[in-house]
Amino acid sequence: MTKDPPPVSATTADGLQRLAMRAIHRYALADGCTARLINVSENATYCIDDPSAGRRWALRVHRHGYHSRRAIASELAWLTALRRDGAALTPVPIAGRDGDPIQTIAGDESVGARNVVLFAWEDGHEPASSDVAGFELLGETAARMHAHVKGWRRPTWFQRHTWDFDTSLGETPHWGRWRDGMGMTDDSRTVFTETVAVIGQRLERFGKGPQRFGLVHGDMRLANLLMDAGRVKVIDFDDCGFSWYLYDCATTVSFFEHAPEVPELLRAWARGYRRVGTLSAEDESEIETFVMLRRLLLVAWIGSHSETELAQSMGVAYTQGTVPLCQRYLARFAPGGGTSVAAGSAVKLGLWTRLFG
């Protein structure tokens, strides 16, 4: 399923289009293929069509400065191993004429040189946010991927980001500072500060043991999943890296963490996970913390990516909507219910207390 491309400057759009057309010639594709922009968030993704054969591919044009060529090769190594070993249905990278799946294409002044990767096209549709049975399948899929990680021998050169507290909400964040979220006020900053502190304390206690922390997809939100004939396909491994396995659970409800159906969906994910893997009651009870970690990380991402369509569509409202989630989290986990939850306030615990019965 594709969406209309977001607006970009005419100069950048033209530069990316020319680069994508130039990239086509690096692969053994027929003359006459076209490149149609389908999405720009940070990377630019194009649908490459061969009208003569009725075939298509997905071309990803990487953004500047986020991943090295070695890190991109590491991503491709893992997603290829997942598919080869039957752990998950993942995109198939297509090698260029020179045998390398990563091509570096020179662009004009508006876009510069970019790394690009071509993938075989994957059919399917985005899961619905109300699909409980689908979330059970998502849990099963995550469990298989995590089991694969624990038994897979990574190449010695393997290199990916680490997504822990410090690189998410701490001093060296990959996606910018949560304090720079859109529409941040003194009151919201106070609530967020206390919430971040509690999250940090709980994650420190939770630890990074090998059964809890390892290589994860890191962005299993619904837009990066495809349902096809009852099967789950996992796409866009651009943010895969080392984090807590439960972070993959939290990412499934990205951008709608406040919705009333979320507790049931997370319970469904846990049920599905247990069909394949092990999930203790102690670990399950910490899912709330990872949902809040992800929510605040997305506040940071929106603030640092205000030029993107997704950030603009969420914006200030997303920051404001995070405040009651923080208050509920603090009411449950902070000593004394949290100083930022005013005495006598009508903060309700419904969303979180329904998470696990």
Contacts in CASP RR format, 6 or more apart in sequence:
PFRMAT RR
TARGET T0000
AUTHOR 0000-0000-0000
METHOD contacts of the structure
MODEL  1
MTKDPPPVSATTADGLQRLAMRAIHRYALADGCTARLINVSENATYCIDD
PSAGRRWALRVHRHGYHSRRAIASELAWLTALRRDGAALTPVPIAGRDGD
PIQTIAGDESVGARNVVLFAWEDGHEPASSDVAGFELLGETAARMHAHVK
GWRRPTWFQRHTWDFDTSLGETPHWGRWRDGMGMTDDSRTVFTETVAVIG
QRLERFGKGPQRFGLVHGDMRLANLLMDAGRVKVIDFDDCGFSWYLYDCA
TTVSFFEHAPEVPELLRAWARGYRRVGTLSAEDESEIETFVMLRRLLLVA
WIGSHSETELAQSMGVAYTQGTVPLCQRYLARFAPGGGTSVAAGSAVKLG
LWTRLFG
1 124 0 8 1.000
1 125 0 8 1.000
1 126 0 8 1.000
1 226 0 8 1.000
2 38 0 8 1.000
2 39 0 8 1.000
2 47 0 8 1.000
3 38 0 8 1.000
3 39 0 8 1.000
5 37 0 8 1.000
5 38 0 8 1.000
5 39 0 8 1.000
5 40 0 8 1.000
6 39 0 8 1.000
6 40 0 8 1.000
6 41 0 8 1.000
6 308 0 8 1.000
6 309 0 8 1.000
6 310 0 8 1.000
7 309 0 8 1.000
8 16 0 8 1.000
8 40 0 8 1.000
11 110 0 8 1.000
12 110 0 8 1.000
12 111 0 8 1.000
13 37 0 8 1.000
14 110 0 8 1.000
15 107 0 8 1.000
15 108 0 8 1.000
15 110 0 8 1.000
15 111 0 8 1.000
16 37 0 8 1.000
16 40 0 8 1.000
16 44 0 8 1.000
16 61 0 8 1.000
16 111 0 8 1.000
17 35 0 8 1.000
17 37 0 8 1.000
18 107 0 8 1.000
18 108 0 8 1.000
19 61 0 8 1.000
19 105 0 8 1.000
19 106 0 8 1.000
19 107 0 8 1.000
19 108 0 8 1.000
19 111 0 8 1.000
19 112 0 8 1.000
19 114 0 8 1.000
19 116 0 8 1.000
20 35 0 8 1.000
20 37 0 8 1.000
20 44 0 8 1.000
20 46 0 8 1.000
20 48 0 8 1.000
20 59 0 8 1.000
20 61 0 8 1.000
20 116 0 8 1.000
21 35 0 8 1.000
22 105 0 8 1.000
22 106 0 8 1.000
22 107 0 8 1.000
23 35 0 8 1.000
23 59 0 8 1.000
23 61 0 8 1.000
23 103 0 8 1.000
23 105 0 8 1.000
23 116 0 8 1.000
23 118 0 8 1.000
24 33 0 8 1.000
24 35 0 8 1.000
24 48 0 8 1.000
24 59 0 8 1.000
26 96 0 8 1.000
26 97 0 8 1.000
26 98 0 8 1.000
26 103 0 8 1.000
26 105 0 8 1.000
26 116 0 8 1.000
27 94 0 8 1.000
27 95 0 8 1.000
27 96 0 8 1.000
27 97 0 8 1.000
27 103 0 8 1.000
27 118 0 8 1.000
28 96 0 8 1.000
28 97 0 8 1.000
29 48 0 8 1.000
29 50 0 8 1.000
29 57 0 8 1.000
30 50 0 8 1.000
30 52 0 8 1.000
30 53 0 8 1.000
32 50 0 8 1.000
32 51 0 8 1.000
32 52 0 8 1.000
33 48 0 8 1.000
33 49 0 8 1.000
33 50 0 8 1.000
34 48 0 8 1.000
34 49 0 8 1.000
34 51 0 8 1.000
35 46 0 8 1.000
35 47 0 8 1.000
35 48 0 8 1.000
35 59 0 8 1.000
36 46 0 8 1.000
36 47 0 8 1.000
36 49 0 8 1.000
37 44 0 8 1.000
37 45 0 8 1.000
37 46 0 8 1.000
38 45 0 8 1.000
38 46 0 8 1.000
38 47 0 8 1.000
38 58 0 8 1.000
39 45 0 8 1.000
40 308 0 8 1.000
40 309 0 8 1.000
41 305 0 8 1.000
41 308 0 8 1.000
41 309 0 8 1.000
41 310 0 8 1.000
42 63 0 8 1.000
42 66 0 8 1.000
42 238 0 8 1.000
42 305 0 8 1.000
42 308 0 8 1.000
43 60 0 8 1.000
43 61 0 8 1.000
43 62 0 8 1.000
43 63 0 8 1.000
43 238 0 8 1.000
44 60 0 8 1.000
44 61 0 8 1.000
44 63 0 8 1.000
45 58 0 8 1.000
45 59 0 8 1.000
45 60 0 8 1.000
45 61 0 8 1.000
46 58 0 8 1.000
46 59 0 8 1.000
46 61 0 8 1.000
47 56 0 8 1.000
47 57 0 8 1.000
47 58 0 8 1.000
47 59 0 8 1.000
47 121 0 8 1.000
48 56 0 8 1.000
48 57 0 8 1.000
48 58 0 8 1.000
48 59 0 8 1.000
48 118 0 8 1.000
49 55 0 8 1.000
49 56 0 8 1.000
50 56 0 8 1.000
55 121 0 8 1.000
56 121 0 8 1.000
57 94 0 8 1.000
57 118 0 8 1.000
57 119 0 8 1.000
57 120 0 8 1.000
57 121 0 8 1.000
58 91 0 8 1.000
58 118 0 8 1.000
58 119 0 8 1.000
58 120 0 8 1.000
58 121 0 8 1.000
58 122 0 8 1.000
59 116 0 8 1.000
59 117 0 8 1.000
59 118 0 8 1.000
59 119 0 8 1.000
60 116 0 8 1.000
60 117 0 8 1.000
60 118 0 8 1.000
60 119 0 8 1.000
60 238 0 8 1.000
61 105 0 8 1.000
61 114 0 8 1.000
61 115 0 8 1.000
61 116 0 8 1.000
62 72 0 8 1.000
62 114 0 8 1.000
62 115 0 8 1.000
62 116 0 8 1.000
62 117 0 8 1.000
63 114 0 8 1.000
64 112 0 8 1.000
64 114 0 8 1.000
66 238 0 8 1.000
67 75 0 8 1.000
67 115 0 8 1.000
67 238 0 8 1.000
68 159 0 8 1.000
69 102 0 8 1.000
69 104 0 8 1.000
69 115 0 8 1.000
70 157 0 8 1.000
70 159 0 8 1.000
71 159 0 8 1.000
71 160 0 8 1.000
71 161 0 8 1.000
72 102 0 8 1.000
72 115 0 8 1.000
72 117 0 8 1.000
73 101 0 8 1.000
73 102 0 8 1.000
73 157 0 8 1.000
74 154 0 8 1.000
74 155 0 8 1.000
74 157 0 8 1.000
74 158 0 8 1.000
74 159 0 8 1.000
74 160 0 8 1.000
75 160 0 8 1.000
75 237 0 8 1.000
75 238 0 8 1.000
75 240 0 8 1.000
76 93 0 8 1.000
76 101 0 8 1.000
76 102 0 8 1.000
76 117 0 8 1.000
77 154 0 8 1.000
77 155 0 8 1.000
77 158 0 8 1.000
78 152 0 8 1.000
78 154 0 8 1.000
78 158 0 8 1.000
78 215 0 8 1.000
78 237 0 8 1.000
78 240 0 8 1.000
79 90 0 8 1.000
79 91 0 8 1.000
79 93 0 8 1.000
79 234 0 8 1.000
79 237 0 8 1.000
79 240 0 8 1.000
80 90 0 8 1.000
80 92 0 8 1.000
80 93 0 8 1.000
81 87 0 8 1.000
81 148 0 8 1.000
81 152 0 8 1.000
82 88 0 8 1.000
82 90 0 8 1.000
82 145 0 8 1.000
82 148 0 8 1.000
82 234 0 8 1.000
83 89 0 8 1.000
83 90 0 8 1.000
83 92 0 8 1.000
85 148 0 8 1.000
85 152 0 8 1.000
86 144 0 8 1.000
87 144 0 8 1.000
87 145 0 8 1.000
87 147 0 8 1.000
87 148 0 8 1.000
88 141 0 8 1.000
88 144 0 8 1.000
88 145 0 8 1.000
88 148 0 8 1.000
88 232 0 8 1.000
88 234 0 8 1.000
89 122 0 8 1.000
89 231 0 8 1.000
89 232 0 8 1.000
89 233 0 8 1.000
89 234 0 8 1.000
90 233 0 8 1.000
90 234 0 8 1.000
90 235 0 8 1.000
90 237 0 8 1.000
91 119 0 8 1.000
91 120 0 8 1.000
91 122 0 8 1.000
91 235 0 8 1.000
92 119 0 8 1.000
92 120 0 8 1.000
93 101 0 8 1.000
93 117 0 8 1.000
93 118 0 8 1.000
93 119 0 8 1.000
94 101 0 8 1.000
94 118 0 8 1.000
94 119 0 8 1.000
94 120 0 8 1.000
95 101 0 8 1.000
96 103 0 8 1.000
96 118 0 8 1.000
101 117 0 8 1.000
101 118 0 8 1.000
102 115 0 8 1.000
102 116 0 8 1.000
102 117 0 8 1.000
103 115 0 8 1.000
103 116 0 8 1.000
103 117 0 8 1.000
103 118 0 8 1.000
104 113 0 8 1.000
104 114 0 8 1.000
104 115 0 8 1.000
104 116 0 8 1.000
105 113 0 8 1.000
105 114 0 8 1.000
105 115 0 8 1.000
105 116 0 8 1.000
106 112 0 8 1.000
106 113 0 8 1.000
107 113 0 8 1.000
107 114 0 8 1.000
122 226 0 8 1.000
122 228 0 8 1.000
122 233 0 8 1.000
122 235 0 8 1.000
123 226 0 8 1.000
123 228 0 8 1.000
124 226 0 8 1.000
124 227 0 8 1.000
124 228 0 8 1.000
124 233 0 8 1.000
125 226 0 8 1.000
125 227 0 8 1.000
125 228 0 8 1.000
126 222 0 8 1.000
126 223 0 8 1.000
126 225 0 8 1.000
126 226 0 8 1.000
126 227 0 8 1.000
127 134 0 8 1.000
127 135 0 8 1.000
127 138 0 8 1.000
127 222 0 8 1.000
127 225 0 8 1.000
127 227 0 8 1.000
127 232 0 8 1.000
128 222 0 8 1.000
129 222 0 8 1.000
129 253 0 8 1.000
129 256 0 8 1.000
129 259 0 8 1.000
129 261 0 8 1.000
129 265 0 8 1.000
130 261 0 8 1.000
132 264 0 8 1.000
132 265 0 8 1.000
132 268 0 8 1.000
133 268 0 8 1.000
134 227 0 8 1.000
134 232 0 8 1.000
134 268 0 8 1.000
135 252 0 8 1.000
135 265 0 8 1.000
135 266 0 8 1.000
135 268 0 8 1.000
135 269 0 8 1.000
136 268 0 8 1.000
136 269 0 8 1.000
136 271 0 8 1.000
136 272 0 8 1.000
136 275 0 8 1.000
137 227 0 8 1.000
137 230 0 8 1.000
137 232 0 8 1.000
137 272 0 8 1.000
138 220 0 8 1.000
138 225 0 8 1.000
138 232 0 8 1.000
138 252 0 8 1.000
138 269 0 8 1.000
138 272 0 8 1.000
139 249 0 8 1.000
139 268 0 8 1.000
139 269 0 8 1.000
139 270 0 8 1.000
139 272 0 8 1.000
139 273 0 8 1.000
139 276 0 8 1.000
140 232 0 8 1.000
140 272 0 8 1.000
140 273 0 8 1.000
140 275 0 8 1.000
140 276 0 8 1.000
141 232 0 8 1.000
141 234 0 8 1.000
142 217 0 8 1.000
142 220 0 8 1.000
142 245 0 8 1.000
142 248 0 8 1.000
142 249 0 8 1.000
142 269 0 8 1.000
142 273 0 8 1.000
143 272 0 8 1.000
143 273 0 8 1.000
143 274 0 8 1.000
143 275 0 8 1.000
143 276 0 8 1.000
143 277 0 8 1.000
143 279 0 8 1.000
144 276 0 8 1.000
145 216 0 8 1.000
145 217 0 8 1.000
145 234 0 8 1.000
145 248 0 8 1.000
146 214 0 8 1.000
146 216 0 8 1.000
146 245 0 8 1.000
146 248 0 8 1.000
146 277 0 8 1.000
147 276 0 8 1.000
147 277 0 8 1.000
149 214 0 8 1.000
149 215 0 8 1.000
149 216 0 8 1.000
150 210 0 8 1.000
154 215 0 8 1.000
160 215 0 8 1.000
160 240 0 8 1.000
160 241 0 8 1.000
160 242 0 8 1.000
161 167 0 8 1.000
161 174 0 8 1.000
161 239 0 8 1.000
161 241 0 8 1.000
161 242 0 8 1.000
162 241 0 8 1.000
162 242 0 8 1.000
162 243 0 8 1.000
163 174 0 8 1.000
163 216 0 8 1.000
163 218 0 8 1.000
163 239 0 8 1.000
163 241 0 8 1.000
163 242 0 8 1.000
163 243 0 8 1.000
163 247 0 8 1.000
164 203 0 8 1.000
164 208 0 8 1.000
164 242 0 8 1.000
164 243 0 8 1.000
165 199 0 8 1.000
165 200 0 8 1.000
165 203 0 8 1.000
165 204 0 8 1.000
165 293 0 8 1.000
166 172 0 8 1.000
166 173 0 8 1.000
167 173 0 8 1.000
167 174 0 8 1.000
168 174 0 8 1.000
168 175 0 8 1.000
168 293 0 8 1.000
168 296 0 8 1.000
168 297 0 8 1.000
168 300 0 8 1.000
169 178 0 8 1.000
169 196 0 8 1.000
169 199 0 8 1.000
169 200 0 8 1.000
169 293 0 8 1.000
169 296 0 8 1.000
169 297 0 8 1.000
169 300 0 8 1.000
170 196 0 8 1.000
173 297 0 8 1.000
173 300 0 8 1.000
175 297 0 8 1.000
175 300 0 8 1.000
175 301 0 8 1.000
175 304 0 8 1.000
175 305 0 8 1.000
176 300 0 8 1.000
176 301 0 8 1.000
176 303 0 8 1.000
176 304 0 8 1.000
177 300 0 8 1.000
177 304 0 8 1.000
178 192 0 8 1.000
178 196 0 8 1.000
178 296 0 8 1.000
178 297 0 8 1.000
178 299 0 8 1.000
178 300 0 8 1.000
179 189 0 8 1.000
179 192 0 8 1.000
180 300 0 8 1.000
180 303 0 8 1.000
180 304 0 8 1.000
181 299 0 8 1.000
181 300 0 8 1.000
181 302 0 8 1.000
181 303 0 8 1.000
181 319 0 8 1.000
182 299 0 8 1.000
182 302 0 8 1.000
182 303 0 8 1.000
182 306 0 8 1.000
182 311 0 8 1.000
182 315 0 8 1.000
182 316 0 8 1.000
182 318 0 8 1.000
182 319 0 8 1.000
183 315 0 8 1.000
183 316 0 8 1.000
183 319 0 8 1.000
183 320 0 8 1.000
184 192 0 8 1.000
184 319 0 8 1.000
187 323 0 8 1.000
188 319 0 8 1.000
188 320 0 8 1.000
188 322 0 8 1.000
188 323 0 8 1.000
190 340 0 8 1.000
191 323 0 8 1.000
191 326 0 8 1.000
191 327 0 8 1.000
191 330 0 8 1.000
191 340 0 8 1.000
192 296 0 8 1.000
192 299 0 8 1.000
192 322 0 8 1.000
192 323 0 8 1.000
192 326 0 8 1.000
194 326 0 8 1.000
194 330 0 8 1.000
194 334 0 8 1.000
194 338 0 8 1.000
194 339 0 8 1.000
194 340 0 8 1.000
195 292 0 8 1.000
195 296 0 8 1.000
195 326 0 8 1.000
195 329 0 8 1.000
195 330 0 8 1.000
196 296 0 8 1.000
198 329 0 8 1.000
198 330 0 8 1.000
198 333 0 8 1.000
198 334 0 8 1.000
199 289 0 8 1.000
199 292 0 8 1.000
199 293 0 8 1.000
199 296 0 8 1.000
202 286 0 8 1.000
202 289 0 8 1.000
202 333 0 8 1.000
203 244 0 8 1.000
203 289 0 8 1.000
203 293 0 8 1.000
206 212 0 8 1.000
206 244 0 8 1.000
206 286 0 8 1.000
206 289 0 8 1.000
207 213 0 8 1.000
208 244 0 8 1.000
211 278 0 8 1.000
212 244 0 8 1.000
212 245 0 8 1.000
212 246 0 8 1.000
212 283 0 8 1.000
213 242 0 8 1.000
213 243 0 8 1.000
213 244 0 8 1.000
213 245 0 8 1.000
214 241 0 8 1.000
214 242 0 8 1.000
214 243 0 8 1.000
214 244 0 8 1.000
214 245 0 8 1.000
215 240 0 8 1.000
215 241 0 8 1.000
215 242 0 8 1.000
216 240 0 8 1.000
216 241 0 8 1.000
216 242 0 8 1.000
216 243 0 8 1.000
216 244 0 8 1.000
216 245 0 8 1.000
216 247 0 8 1.000
216 248 0 8 1.000
217 224 0 8 1.000
217 234 0 8 1.000
217 237 0 8 1.000
217 239 0 8 1.000
217 240 0 8 1.000
217 248 0 8 1.000
217 251 0 8 1.000
218 239 0 8 1.000
218 240 0 8 1.000
218 241 0 8 1.000
218 243 0 8 1.000
218 247 0 8 1.000
218 248 0 8 1.000
218 251 0 8 1.000
219 236 0 8 1.000
219 238 0 8 1.000
219 239 0 8 1.000
219 240 0 8 1.000
219 251 0 8 1.000
219 254 0 8 1.000
220 234 0 8 1.000
220 248 0 8 1.000
220 251 0 8 1.000
220 252 0 8 1.000
221 251 0 8 1.000
221 252 0 8 1.000
221 253 0 8 1.000
221 254 0 8 1.000
221 255 0 8 1.000
222 252 0 8 1.000
222 254 0 8 1.000
223 236 0 8 1.000
224 234 0 8 1.000
224 235 0 8 1.000
224 236 0 8 1.000
225 232 0 8 1.000
225 233 0 8 1.000
225 234 0 8 1.000
225 235 0 8 1.000
226 232 0 8 1.000
226 233 0 8 1.000
226 235 0 8 1.000
227 233 0 8 1.000
244 290 0 8 1.000
246 283 0 8 1.000
246 286 0 8 1.000
246 287 0 8 1.000
246 290 0 8 1.000
247 290 0 8 1.000
247 293 0 8 1.000
247 294 0 8 1.000
249 266 0 8 1.000
249 269 0 8 1.000
249 270 0 8 1.000
249 273 0 8 1.000
249 287 0 8 1.000
249 290 0 8 1.000
250 287 0 8 1.000
250 290 0 8 1.000
250 291 0 8 1.000
250 293 0 8 1.000
250 294 0 8 1.000
251 294 0 8 1.000
252 265 0 8 1.000
252 266 0 8 1.000
252 269 0 8 1.000
253 259 0 8 1.000
253 262 0 8 1.000
253 265 0 8 1.000
253 266 0 8 1.000
253 291 0 8 1.000
254 294 0 8 1.000
254 298 0 8 1.000
255 298 0 8 1.000
255 314 0 8 1.000
255 318 0 8 1.000
256 262 0 8 1.000
257 291 0 8 1.000
257 294 0 8 1.000
257 295 0 8 1.000
257 325 0 8 1.000
258 321 0 8 1.000
258 324 0 8 1.000
258 325 0 8 1.000
258 351 0 8 1.000
260 351 0 8 1.000
262 291 0 8 1.000
262 351 0 8 1.000
263 351 0 8 1.000
263 352 0 8 1.000
263 354 0 8 1.000
263 355 0 8 1.000
263 356 0 8 1.000
264 354 0 8 1.000
266 287 0 8 1.000
266 291 0 8 1.000
266 355 0 8 1.000
267 355 0 8 1.000
267 356 0 8 1.000
267 357 0 8 1.000
270 279 0 8 1.000
270 284 0 8 1.000
270 287 0 8 1.000
273 279 0 8 1.000
284 356 0 8 1.000
285 356 0 8 1.000
287 355 0 8 1.000
287 356 0 8 1.000
288 329 0 8 1.000
288 332 0 8 1.000
288 333 0 8 1.000
288 352 0 8 1.000
288 355 0 8 1.000
289 329 0 8 1.000
289 333 0 8 1.000
292 325 0 8 1.000
292 326 0 8 1.000
292 329 0 8 1.000
295 322 0 8 1.000
295 325 0 8 1.000
296 322 0 8 1.000
298 314 0 8 1.000
298 318 0 8 1.000
299 318 0 8 1.000
299 319 0 8 1.000
299 322 0 8 1.000
301 311 0 8 1.000
302 310 0 8 1.000
302 311 0 8 1.000
302 314 0 8 1.000
302 315 0 8 1.000
302 318 0 8 1.000
302 319 0 8 1.000
303 311 0 8 1.000
303 315 0 8 1.000
305 311 0 8 1.000
306 312 0 8 1.000
306 315 0 8 1.000
324 347 0 8 1.000
325 351 0 8 1.000
326 340 0 8 1.000
327 340 0 8 1.000
327 341 0 8 1.000
327 345 0 8 1.000
327 347 0 8 1.000
328 347 0 8 1.000
328 348 0 8 1.000
328 349 0 8 1.000
328 350 0 8 1.000
328 351 0 8 1.000
328 352 0 8 1.000
329 352 0 8 1.000
330 337 0 8 1.000
330 338 0 8 1.000
330 340 0 8 1.000
330 341 0 8 1.000
331 337 0 8 1.000
331 338 0 8 1.000
331 341 0 8 1.000
331 347 0 8 1.000
331 349 0 8 1.000
332 349 0 8 1.000
332 352 0 8 1.000
332 353 0 8 1.000
334 341 0 8 1.000
341 347 0 8 1.000
END
